[in-house]
Amino acid sequence: PLLLPPTAFAHLHRQAAALAALRPRLNDCCRHHSPLPCARRAWTDVLDGFCTDEFGVKTRQFHCCRRHGTA
């Protein structure tokens, strides 16, 4: 469980949620016949979702998110 205050640190909550979403996908990739491409897809999918969430709030977006295109 994440130990952050529920009413603050929303950017850290979004980061933690992205990492939590990535973990099971990477675990699945370990059993995949092509683990590296699978892991790359998992990472870009999760990062794209994270960046979409980041652009949905009125704060400075995380440095890895780009305004144009996807990860």
ChimeraX commands (.cxc) that place a marker at each C-alpha (Angstrom):
marker #1 position 0.00,0.00,0.00 radius 0.5
marker #1 position 1.12,3.49,-0.84 radius 0.5
marker #1 position 1.91,5.61,2.21 radius 0.5
marker #1 position 1.13,9.08,0.88 radius 0.5
marker #1 position -1.38,11.53,2.33 radius 0.5
marker #1 position -4.71,11.12,0.50 radius 0.5
marker #1 position -5.22,14.85,-0.10 radius 0.5
marker #1 position -1.82,15.91,-1.37 radius 0.5
marker #1 position 1.00,14.72,-3.56 radius 0.5
marker #1 position -1.32,13.87,-6.46 radius 0.5
marker #1 position 1.66,13.77,-8.84 radius 0.5
marker #1 position 3.26,11.06,-6.71 radius 0.5
marker #1 position -0.01,9.14,-6.64 radius 0.5
marker #1 position -0.09,9.21,-10.46 radius 0.5
marker #1 position 3.52,8.03,-10.63 radius 0.5
marker #1 position 2.87,5.23,-8.15 radius 0.5
marker #1 position -0.25,4.16,-10.03 radius 0.5
marker #1 position 1.73,3.96,-13.27 radius 0.5
marker #1 position 4.39,1.80,-11.63 radius 0.5
marker #1 position 1.72,-0.41,-10.09 radius 0.5
marker #1 position 0.14,-0.85,-13.53 radius 0.5
marker #1 position 3.52,-1.70,-15.05 radius 0.5
marker #1 position 4.47,-4.47,-12.62 radius 0.5
marker #1 position 1.91,-7.13,-13.69 radius 0.5
marker #1 position 2.51,-6.37,-17.35 radius 0.5
marker #1 position 6.26,-6.88,-16.94 radius 0.5
marker #1 position 5.62,-10.10,-15.05 radius 0.5
marker #1 position 3.56,-11.30,-18.02 radius 0.5
marker #1 position 6.38,-10.33,-20.37 radius 0.5
marker #1 position 8.78,-12.61,-18.49 radius 0.5
marker #1 position 6.70,-15.55,-19.72 radius 0.5
marker #1 position 6.37,-14.15,-23.24 radius 0.5
marker #1 position 8.32,-15.66,-26.16 radius 0.5
marker #1 position 9.77,-12.19,-26.91 radius 0.5
marker #1 position 10.16,-10.57,-23.49 radius 0.5
marker #1 position 12.04,-7.43,-24.52 radius 0.5
marker #1 position 9.56,-6.19,-27.17 radius 0.5
marker #1 position 6.74,-7.12,-24.79 radius 0.5
marker #1 position 8.33,-5.07,-21.99 radius 0.5
marker #1 position 8.89,-2.12,-24.32 radius 0.5
marker #1 position 5.20,-2.19,-25.34 radius 0.5
marker #1 position 4.15,-2.45,-21.71 radius 0.5
marker #1 position 6.35,0.51,-20.76 radius 0.5
marker #1 position 5.15,2.74,-23.61 radius 0.5
marker #1 position 1.49,1.85,-22.98 radius 0.5
marker #1 position 1.77,2.63,-19.27 radius 0.5
marker #1 position 3.79,5.78,-19.94 radius 0.5
marker #1 position 1.24,6.97,-22.50 radius 0.5
marker #1 position -1.54,6.49,-19.95 radius 0.5
marker #1 position 0.49,8.26,-17.28 radius 0.5
marker #1 position 1.16,11.20,-19.59 radius 0.5
marker #1 position -2.49,11.41,-20.56 radius 0.5
marker #1 position -3.30,11.69,-16.86 radius 0.5
marker #1 position -0.54,14.28,-16.39 radius 0.5
marker #1 position -1.88,16.48,-19.18 radius 0.5
marker #1 position -5.33,16.25,-17.59 radius 0.5
marker #1 position -4.27,18.34,-14.58 radius 0.5
marker #1 position -3.18,21.95,-14.33 radius 0.5
marker #1 position 0.28,21.33,-12.95 radius 0.5
marker #1 position 3.66,21.01,-14.58 radius 0.5
marker #1 position 3.80,17.69,-16.37 radius 0.5
marker #1 position 6.43,15.11,-15.61 radius 0.5
marker #1 position 9.56,15.64,-17.73 radius 0.5
marker #1 position 9.20,12.36,-19.64 radius 0.5
marker #1 position 5.78,13.35,-21.02 radius 0.5
marker #1 position 5.75,15.07,-24.37 radius 0.5
marker #1 position 3.05,17.39,-25.62 radius 0.5
marker #1 position 3.24,15.97,-29.17 radius 0.5
marker #1 position 2.70,12.31,-29.91 radius 0.5
marker #1 position 2.98,9.31,-27.67 radius 0.5
marker #1 position 5.89,7.77,-25.81 radius 0.5
marker link #1:1,2 radius 0.2
marker link #1:2,3 radius 0.2
marker link #1:3,4 radius 0.2
marker link #1:4,5 radius 0.2
marker link #1:5,6 radius 0.2
marker link #1:6,7 radius 0.2
marker link #1:7,8 radius 0.2
marker link #1:8,9 radius 0.2
marker link #1:9,10 radius 0.2
marker link #1:10,11 radius 0.2
marker link #1:11,12 radius 0.2
marker link #1:12,13 radius 0.2
marker link #1:13,14 radius 0.2
marker link #1:14,15 radius 0.2
marker link #1:15,16 radius 0.2
marker link #1:16,17 radius 0.2
marker link #1:17,18 radius 0.2
marker link #1:18,19 radius 0.2
marker link #1:19,20 radius 0.2
marker link #1:20,21 radius 0.2
marker link #1:21,22 radius 0.2
marker link #1:22,23 radius 0.2
marker link #1:23,24 radius 0.2
marker link #1:24,25 radius 0.2
marker link #1:25,26 radius 0.2
marker link #1:26,27 radius 0.2
marker link #1:27,28 radius 0.2
marker link #1:28,29 radius 0.2
marker link #1:29,30 radius 0.2
marker link #1:30,31 radius 0.2
marker link #1:31,32 radius 0.2
marker link #1:32,33 radius 0.2
marker link #1:33,34 radius 0.2
marker link #1:34,35 radius 0.2
marker link #1:35,36 radius 0.2
marker link #1:36,37 radius 0.2
marker link #1:37,38 radius 0.2
marker link #1:38,39 radius 0.2
marker link #1:39,40 radius 0.2
marker link #1:40,41 radius 0.2
marker link #1:41,42 radius 0.2
marker link #1:42,43 radius 0.2
marker link #1:43,44 radius 0.2
marker link #1:44,45 radius 0.2
marker link #1:45,46 radius 0.2
marker link #1:46,47 radius 0.2
marker link #1:47,48 radius 0.2
marker link #1:48,49 radius 0.2
marker link #1:49,50 radius 0.2
marker link #1:50,51 radius 0.2
marker link #1:51,52 radius 0.2
marker link #1:52,53 radius 0.2
marker link #1:53,54 radius 0.2
marker link #1:54,55 radius 0.2
marker link #1:55,56 radius 0.2
marker link #1:56,57 radius 0.2
marker link #1:57,58 radius 0.2
marker link #1:58,59 radius 0.2
marker link #1:59,60 radius 0.2
marker link #1:60,61 radius 0.2
marker link #1:61,62 radius 0.2
marker link #1:62,63 radius 0.2
marker link #1:63,64 radius 0.2
marker link #1:64,65 radius 0.2
marker link #1:65,66 radius 0.2
marker link #1:66,67 radius 0.2
marker link #1:67,68 radius 0.2
marker link #1:68,69 radius 0.2
marker link #1:69,70 radius 0.2
marker link #1:70,71 radius 0.2
view
